[in-house]
């Protein structure tokens, strides 16, 4: 019997969630409550549309030629896809049978045996690290940083390819010392292929209003070009490759 997952939405030709052209699946449910989240409509696991692995595979196979030509594949994101780890495992198993590259975009907060099984069928991890300071991380996300650090250490043991994602939010995650300490931590790993420094934006603010949530960053400005360059320079000082959008 095919495993059923709760799906928020699908993007058939994504270009920002891993290499090449990708079939991007936004999973429903997330234990984090990031203050700058642009998909708060993915938070509640009970919402979303039920789909089986086979239903998704039938759709994914329609785009195999695009994936093959561009070096793309399938990315599961969210929400937090590892909240539905058994579904992602079965989906990725089927993708590997079809010769399709797999990537998971995760906060690393859910780190357990099911997560480890997902990683057996994962080609690339997009790891979102919101901040390296424990207190600030808890303030931004509502949860502890510790599982994410353990997750990253495990990825290092596996030598699993990783892209780190860091959202630069003025007054929230732009502390230079925090960025420096994160860079020092990441410089210990040989499996990090790139760091994506993502400037904060408010494109999801309207969703907060529609859902009746309080958006605390209404007065927060997007980082300036100079602020982005400064953060990138700190990261580069530790021999890490960094790109920005």
Steps between C-alpha positions, in 0.01 A plus 500: 500500500649835395594742777284812520647846552352840574602735218467878505585568135720405206729700272576307183795699363678649800845650459597619851475183712804306389684452169327505162127498432319336789164357590449666839258352754396725789410270789244598761592543866785667689604504867689833458334840517759721332423869530579559132334187359351563155295178506307513832214325319714183513525492879196286588548134412124446491464730201609416148399244238553127540705335227658158465859443394382341176279797415800730533731270306258501208519880494876514554571264209338750261795734566787249484630641171525851650681364804741291296583784261561755778656277765193549719277270700247494782515721810276461804464812710228649715418558766735242642506190275665279762183531707369248244820301480348161412321655202816674381696174534255311278486787251879519474529123465275521195693798365826306522335210313422752226855639503384839632722723718351569845537796735343583833468857631490482879567686823665187640280524809351151459794266536412137572524152348237584238702805398807279461301270271394799287867593463579154360306605188596870498759639259510855636396671822400867503548582868343819634695629798316802635773615739795350687430667833278269709295772670446695178413180314232419759366856472482479118354149471343407834710180520849389602806522274651177638326249267613698195863491616473124560344462156785692335759293685330182375502632142872555544548141612312381191685745277157589361504799261351808667395848400464725803227764491517808721238776493648841578244703697602846624483514879427129525766284332756757384719504811856482366628291791225244450577478127870464578438220751276316254769531235762359736271204578428432133867526402557168679302309236613372160151418370365856471477587132374856539339748737198692379462836670137596451403865558183540706181593315136549603325329209318267739375771735151497346464131592550582867222757479267262318559232766449743786859470623700791640789589270768662715732606219272747327744786560814298421679615186661272247880490543696748292747389236781609733363289785478195276856552374626536858337174609638323193850629574487357854404160361769511230767572763458137608555354154134429438333547164202733529240623253203732535172540318 
